[in-house]
């Protein structure tokens, strides 16, 4: 095992990783921008290093600065968390070249699976079911129009290098395809520095269901159940739960086996997530692989009793997977709500500001992942995620009741600060969500 781990991230995920490191007896090095100098993880860590100004490009995306900080602090491993550098092969390579262990999959695997087009081809080769669409990027408008006609409208144009719900657009009208094709390419070029796109059939009422996997470097691997992430706004997840409600056990088993087969064929190592769309006929289709810890990992931890970050660190240290598929037993139901500092009445606009009041829920089987505190500031420079509230219960009705109670207990106040708490509460009470029959169109139906 390592002796010192540098956490190349901020916010709740940095604090969450730091806590597991501490439990493992590892020395923790935090990095921070000038905007985060008084953050909770800075105080929690054994050592903290300022890596630059508030804009992420000068700090949390400053690859060389973070590696320099790790070497200076005597770290022997770097955990990237999620977002920022977590799925950047160049960062993983640079860590290894500097003698640092990157806590994540090998750079070559990350590069192949991060390229959505290459990932589709790799997973198709492993026998995973695919939506009709292009396995190679489409080179121009004419090729895109032909592919869309072959696939059948509506289609979705996706950036090969896209992520986080960005770099994609649904096309329902063939007459709109040329303009939207050019727009997605321009967006992809601007956001990801790669304007390649591909096309696949769009399912307007599908469910978003993902499978958590863990793989070691010796070819061992397990899957840890499904998470339903269908409650999304503009493809940003808001509520996640496990197990996916109403998913037939046989379908769940087949999805888990498919996910594991796909990542093992790709040579995956570490914690990852395979995302699928599930249609109303019980068909499931590969979407993408996320090569990192997910925001929503707490629900899997609550039902399986596995610390996924601990497993990440063990695997990265070269230890064999200590879990077996037969030994993994999921219990009960877990739900997570992402509480964001944003105003639902103003198109969910972020609401940065200083917190004058912040009370988190408690009680049995309630987990709150956050680094927010009274007097702390929600920065306009970063994602507005304020807290992840997760609950566990023996069954779904009890989990829903517990989450309603937990959100009711959450209290946030500060000049100009709003949250989406009441919106989340409304989703929990929506008849389709209560029945577990919702899909990715639910939030659009609520907001109009």
Protein Blocks (a to p, Z undefined) as FASTA:
>chain_A
ZZbdcddbehjllmmmmmmmmmnopacdddddfklmmgmklmmpmbdcdfbdfblklmmm
mmklmmmmmmmnopabdcebjghjlmgmklmmmmmmnopacedddfklmmmmmmmklmmm
mmmmnopacdeddfbdcfbfklmmmmmmmnopadddddfkggehiaiacdfbfklmmmmm
mmmmmmmmmmnopabdcdddddfkbccddddddddfeopacdebjadfkbcgehiafbdc
dddehiafklmmmmmmmmmmmmmmnopacjddddddddfkopacdfbdcdbddfklmmmm
mmnopafklmmmmmmnopacfbdfklpccehjddddddddddfknooiacedddfbdcdd
edehiacddfbdehiacdfkbcfbfbdcddddfblklmmmmmmmmmmmpccddehiacfk
lmmmmmmmpmklmnopacfklmmmmnZZ
